[in-house]
Amino acid sequence: MAVYGGIALNQHTGGINPAAVAAALSAGGRVVWMPTADAHTQEAAGLPRLCGPPSRLGRHSYGVPPLEVNVEDSVREVCRLVAEADAVLATGHLSTDEVCWLLPVARECGVRRLLLTHPSYTVPAMSGQLAAQLCADGAFAEITAFQLLHQPTATSAVLAAFVREVGLEHVVLSSDAGQPDSPPAPQALEQLIDALAEQGLDRGALRACAGELPESLVVP
């Protein structure tokens, strides 16, 4: 089984840090996530910031335009680096407004592989209609087992409706597991596939969303 690495632009990597992105991509990394646990949306929603630094190091939250306009040059350089490596740019926990700013900028910089990081999760709480519009322009939308297991509003029926609105051909299924209160990642992903299949979605297509489609997104 092939394993591909990446980098999340949180506090431990210096936030929107092109140098860290360049190092990760040159080492073979295939995915660059915009801020996740240290995104400003995480703080505003009162969600846990996993593996946070000791309090003496301080806490930093990150965003991109239109929220944080001073990082536009750094974001564009990150996008150029991702484009040069033909890697995947994932939206992380950015807000809907930031995602709508980021995707056209990324395309302008030459990024071809774009992933909306669990857009229906608590952050960014993107509507299925908007996610479908963004995916029609070439992005993919992620649904995670973590949502099914830990997001109170993300019932199997709600997630299946989101998948139908976006279209199975634009959906990536992942586990987002690894937490002490979650099953192992393979088991969590199987639970997600089972739950969506029970809602009437084609099991074979769901397996492709968990396997062949994300592989094609990541593999050079």
N, C-alpha and C positions, 0 to 999 in steps of 0.2 A: 504494500500500500504506500502510495506517495504521500508525503507530508510537506506542506508549504507553510512558510512563516510569514510574518508581517509585523507591523508596528502600529500602536495606538498612540495618538499624540496627546497624551496626558501629562501630568506634572512630572512624572519620573523620566520622561523623554524630552522635557523642556517645552511642552505645549506645541504650538505651530512652529516646528523647528526643522527647516530644510536640511540642516546638516545631519540630524538624526535620521531623517527619511533617506538621504543619500547613502548613509552607512547601511541602513537596513536593506535597501534595494540592491546595493552592490554586493551584499552578502547572500543574495538570492531571495530576499523577501518578495512576496507577490501581492500583498494587500497592505494598504495604508488606510487606517481608520482615523477620521477626524476625532476630536476629543469625545471620550465616552464617559467614564466614571468621573472625570474632572470637568465635564462640560457644564456651563452655567445652568443648563436646564436641569441637570441632576440635583444641583444645589437648590434651585427654586422649587422643585417638586418634593424636596425632602427625602430623596432616595439615597440609599447607602452609597458611600464612595469606597468601594472595595479596595483593600490593601493600601489604605491611605498612609501617608508618611507620619512620623511622630509629630506631635503638636508643636514641638520646638522648631520644626522646619517650616511651619506655616502652611496654609492651604491656598491654592490658586485655582480659579475657575477660568475656563477658556471659551471663546466664541469666535465667530467670523462675521464679516459684514452681512447684514446691515447693523448688527449689534456692536461688533468690535471693528470699526473701520480702519484702525491703525495697523491691523495685521494683513491687510489686503495684499501687499507685496509679498509677504511670506507665504500666504496661501497660494498665490499664483506660482511662486517658485516650487512649492510642493507639487502643484498640479503639473508643472513642466517636467519635474523629475519622474513623476508617475507615468506621464505620457512617454518619456524617453525609454522607460523600462517596460512599456506596454503592460503595466501592472494594474491592479484594481484599486480604485478610490472608493472607499466606503464612507457614508455620511456620519457615522458615529451617533452621538446623542444630540446633535445640533437641532435647533428648532426648525419648524416648517419654513419660516421665513428665510432662515440661513440656508437651508437645503435648496430652496428655490433660487437663491442667489448663487450658490456654489455650483450647481450642475451646469448652467450655461458657461460659467467661467472655466470649469474643467474642460468642457468640450472645446472652448476657444483655445485652450492650451494644448489640445490634442489628445486628451484622455478618451479612450474608447470603452473602457470597462468600468461601469458605475454600478454601485450597489447601495440601495436605500437600506440602512441598518434598521431592522425591525420597525418600520415606520408606524405600525399600529400599536406599538408599546406605549406605556405611559408617557415617555418622551421619545419622539416628538408628538405622539397622538395625532398622526396625520390621517386624514380621511381616505377611504378607499378610492373615492373619486379622484382626488389629487394624485394619489399614488399611481392610479391607472394612467393619468395624463403624463406623469413623469416617465413611467415605464414605456408608454407609447413612443417616447422620444429616445428610447434605447437603454434606459436603466433597468435594473432588476430589483425586486422587493423581497426582503427577507421576512420569513415567519419563523419563530423559534419555539422550541419545546419549553423554554423558560417561561414564555408568556402563558402557555397552557397550564403550567405547574404553579406559577406564582403571581400572575396578574389577574386579580379578581374578576375583571370585566372580560377577560379573554377566554370565554367559553369556546368549546369546539365549534358550536354553531356560529359564533361571532367570527372566529378565525376563518371558517369555511366561507362565510359570506364575503370576507375581505379577499380571499383567494379568488373567488368567482368574479368579483368586481375587477381585480387586477388582471386576471387571466393566468392560468397555470403555466403558460409558456414564458411568463415573466417573473415567476416566483422561485425563490431559493428557500429550501427548508434546512434549518440547522438546529442543533441542540441548545447552544449557548449554556450548556451545563458545566459541571465542574465544582459547583457549590456543595458544601456539606449536606444541605437539605434537598439536593437534587439527585436523581439516579445517575449512574454513569452515562456518559454522552451517547453511546450507541443505543442503550435502553431508552433514554429520553427521546431520541429521535424516532425510535420505533413507536413509542407511545403517541407521538405527534402524528405520525402517518396513520396509525390505527384510528385516532380520534377524528381526523379529517375524512378518512375513508368511511367511517360510520355516518358521516354527514352527507354521503352520497358522491364524494369526489372519487375519481378513478384512481385505484391503488397503484396501478402501473405508472400513471403520470406523476403521482405523488413521489414514487420512488425515484423517478427521473429528476424531480425537483430537489431531492435529497442527495443525488449522486451525479448523474451525467451532466446536468445543467450547471451546478456549481463548479464541477471539474472543468467544464469548457470555459467558464468565466475566469478561472484562475490559471489554467495551464497556458504557458507561452505559445 
